[in-house]
Amino acid sequence: MIRTVIFDIDNTLYDYDAAHAAGFAALTGYAQRELGVALEDFPALHHAANEVLKAHAGANCAATHNRLIRYQLLLEQLGKPLTHAPVMERLYWNTLVDAAVPSPGVEDCLRALKAAGVRLGIGTDMTADWQYVKLERLGLLPWFDFVVTSEEASDEKPGEHFFALCLEKAGCPAEACAFVGDNPKKDVAGALRAGMRPVWFCPGSEAEAPAGVLRVDRLDRLPGLLLEGPTP
């Protein structure tokens, strides 16, 4: 019997790709206006700064998602004033959060799970600060009983320590804990290795789920499949 369900945030509770596109467009426009960077050149400069950040911090830590550091490095490479860094960070994240829309059926899903006595958690890569902002702005934070970020765990999904911390907070055996996420390598594989019940959230995909993985394309279908449906 499932006693705890843990959810990824980005591209699970909301459409990150669409929201990121809005944030990145705003950032690109700022770079053109304020830094003199051609629109077509900005993506490569942004990618290069991110690669430097990974080299400095290591690829398996939440700091690689820190936009403030990323834009600091970009400005250092361009020889531009660092006063732009916090402005760029706020512009990107605020635009993204304003564009974020909850995934269809997410509140019905959380409500049904809570009504069934299931504990709800978050398991997400990223720094805690902006993940909390997303949950607040999406109106979803009050549903959750605990949060695990890769910043807190010092480990990115699908790392064993990350999922061990999720299970510690879940307070139940691994087989009684489901983990819901969109990423087959990070969410599904990590949950499988931890002995959890993996749920692959894949709207718009016809791909078959691996053995032992529950596939769902709308979150409001999850409670019935997870709590009453047959084991895949």
C-alpha positions in Angstrom: 0.0 0.0 0.0 1.3 3.4 -1.0 1.8 5.7 2.1 3.9 8.5 0.6 4.1 10.1 -2.8 7.0 12.3 -3.7 6.8 14.7 -6.7 9.5 16.3 -8.9 8.7 20.0 -9.6 10.1 21.0 -13.0 8.2 19.6 -16.0 6.0 17.6 -13.5 4.0 20.0 -11.4 4.3 22.6 -14.2 5.6 23.0 -17.7 9.1 24.1 -17.1 10.1 24.1 -20.8 7.5 26.7 -21.8 8.2 28.8 -18.7 11.9 28.6 -19.3 11.5 29.8 -22.9 9.8 32.9 -21.6 12.5 33.6 -19.0 15.3 33.0 -21.5 13.7 35.3 -24.1 13.5 38.1 -21.5 17.2 37.4 -20.5 18.3 37.5 -24.2 16.5 40.8 -24.8 18.2 42.3 -21.7 21.6 41.1 -22.9 21.1 42.7 -26.2 19.8 46.0 -24.8 22.1 46.4 -21.8 25.3 44.4 -22.6 25.4 44.8 -26.4 25.3 41.1 -27.1 23.7 40.0 -30.4 20.6 37.9 -30.0 22.2 35.0 -32.0 25.3 35.1 -29.8 23.7 34.9 -26.4 22.8 31.2 -26.2 26.4 30.2 -26.8 27.7 32.6 -24.3 25.2 31.4 -21.8 26.1 27.8 -22.4 29.8 28.6 -22.0 29.2 30.3 -18.7 27.3 27.2 -17.5 30.1 24.9 -18.5 32.6 27.1 -16.5 30.2 26.9 -13.5 30.1 23.1 -13.8 33.9 23.0 -13.9 34.2 25.1 -10.8 31.4 23.5 -8.7 31.4 20.0 -10.1 28.5 18.6 -12.1 26.7 16.8 -9.2 25.6 19.7 -7.0 22.8 22.3 -6.8 25.2 25.2 -7.5 25.1 24.3 -11.2 21.5 25.6 -11.3 22.4 28.9 -9.6 21.6 31.6 -12.1 23.2 34.3 -10.1 26.6 32.5 -10.3 26.0 31.6 -13.9 25.4 35.3 -14.9 28.3 36.4 -12.8 30.6 34.2 -14.8 29.0 35.4 -18.1 29.6 39.0 -17.1 33.2 38.2 -16.0 33.9 36.6 -19.4 32.4 39.7 -21.2 34.2 42.2 -19.0 30.8 43.8 -18.0 29.8 45.2 -14.6 28.7 42.6 -12.1 25.8 44.9 -11.1 23.9 43.3 -14.0 24.1 39.8 -12.4 21.4 40.2 -9.7 19.2 42.1 -12.2 19.5 39.2 -14.7 18.8 36.6 -12.1 15.6 38.3 -10.9 14.5 39.0 -14.5 14.9 35.3 -15.6 13.3 33.7 -12.6 10.5 36.2 -12.2 9.6 35.9 -15.8 9.7 32.1 -15.6 7.5 32.0 -12.5 5.0 34.5 -14.0 4.7 32.2 -17.0 4.5 29.0 -15.0 1.1 27.2 -15.2 0.3 24.1 -13.0 0.1 20.9 -14.9 -3.5 19.8 -15.8 -5.1 18.0 -12.9 -2.4 18.6 -10.4 -4.6 20.0 -7.6 -7.2 17.3 -8.1 -4.4 14.8 -7.8 -2.9 16.2 -4.6 -6.4 16.6 -3.1 -7.3 13.0 -3.8 -4.0 11.7 -2.4 -4.4 13.7 0.8 -8.0 12.6 1.2 -6.7 9.0 1.1 -4.3 9.7 3.9 -1.1 9.8 1.8 1.8 12.0 2.8 3.1 14.2 0.0 6.7 15.3 -0.6 8.8 17.2 -3.1 12.0 15.7 -4.5 13.8 18.1 -6.8 17.2 19.2 -8.1 18.0 22.9 -7.7 18.5 25.4 -4.9 15.7 25.6 -2.4 15.0 29.3 -2.7 13.5 29.5 -6.2 11.9 26.1 -5.9 9.9 27.4 -2.9 9.0 30.5 -4.9 7.6 28.3 -7.7 5.5 26.2 -5.3 4.2 29.3 -3.7 3.3 31.0 -6.9 1.7 27.9 -8.3 -0.4 27.7 -5.1 0.8 24.2 -4.4 3.1 24.6 -1.3 0.4 24.0 1.3 -0.2 20.5 0.0 3.3 19.2 0.9 4.6 17.7 4.1 8.3 17.8 3.3 10.8 18.9 0.7 14.1 17.5 -0.5 16.3 19.6 -2.8 19.6 18.6 -4.2 21.0 21.6 -2.3 19.9 20.1 1.0 21.1 16.6 -0.1 24.4 17.7 -1.6 23.5 15.2 -4.3 21.6 15.4 -7.6 19.1 12.9 -8.9 19.5 10.0 -9.5 22.1 9.9 -6.7 21.6 7.3 -4.0 22.0 9.8 -1.2 19.3 12.1 -2.7 16.8 9.2 -2.7 17.9 8.0 0.7 17.1 11.4 2.1 13.7 11.3 0.3 13.0 7.9 2.0 14.1 9.1 5.4 11.6 12.0 5.2 8.9 9.8 3.7 8.9 7.8 6.9 7.9 4.5 5.3 9.5 1.5 3.5 10.7 2.1 0.0 8.0 -0.1 -1.5 5.3 2.1 0.2 6.7 5.2 -1.4 6.0 6.4 -5.0 8.2 8.9 -6.8 6.6 10.9 -9.6 8.8 12.7 -12.3 9.2 13.3 -15.9 12.9 12.4 -16.4 13.6 8.7 -17.1 17.2 8.9 -16.1 16.9 11.1 -13.0 13.4 10.4 -11.6 12.5 6.9 -12.8 15.9 5.2 -12.7 16.7 6.8 -9.3 13.4 5.7 -7.8 13.8 2.2 -9.2 17.3 1.8 -7.7 16.0 3.0 -4.3 13.3 0.4 -4.3 10.5 3.0 -4.6 7.4 2.8 -6.9 8.4 4.9 -9.9 5.8 6.9 -11.7 6.8 8.3 -15.1 4.9 11.5 -15.9 5.0 11.8 -19.7 2.2 13.9 -21.3 2.2 13.8 -25.0 4.4 10.7 -25.3 3.5 7.3 -26.6 6.6 5.6 -25.3 6.2 2.5 -23.3 7.2 2.5 -19.7 9.9 0.1 -18.5 8.9 -2.9 -16.5 7.9 -2.0 -12.9 7.2 1.6 -13.9 3.7 3.2 -13.8 3.2 5.6 -16.7 0.7 8.5 -16.4 0.0 11.4 -18.8 -2.3 13.4 -16.6 -1.7 13.9 -12.9 -5.4 13.6 -11.9 -5.4 10.0 -13.2 -2.6 9.1 -10.8 -4.5 8.5 -7.5 -6.8 5.9 -9.1 -3.9 4.2 -10.9 -1.6 4.3 -7.9 -3.9 3.5 -5.1 -6.4 1.1 -6.8 -4.9 0.0 -10.1 -2.9 -3.2 -10.7 0.9 -3.2 -10.4 2.5 -2.8 -13.8 
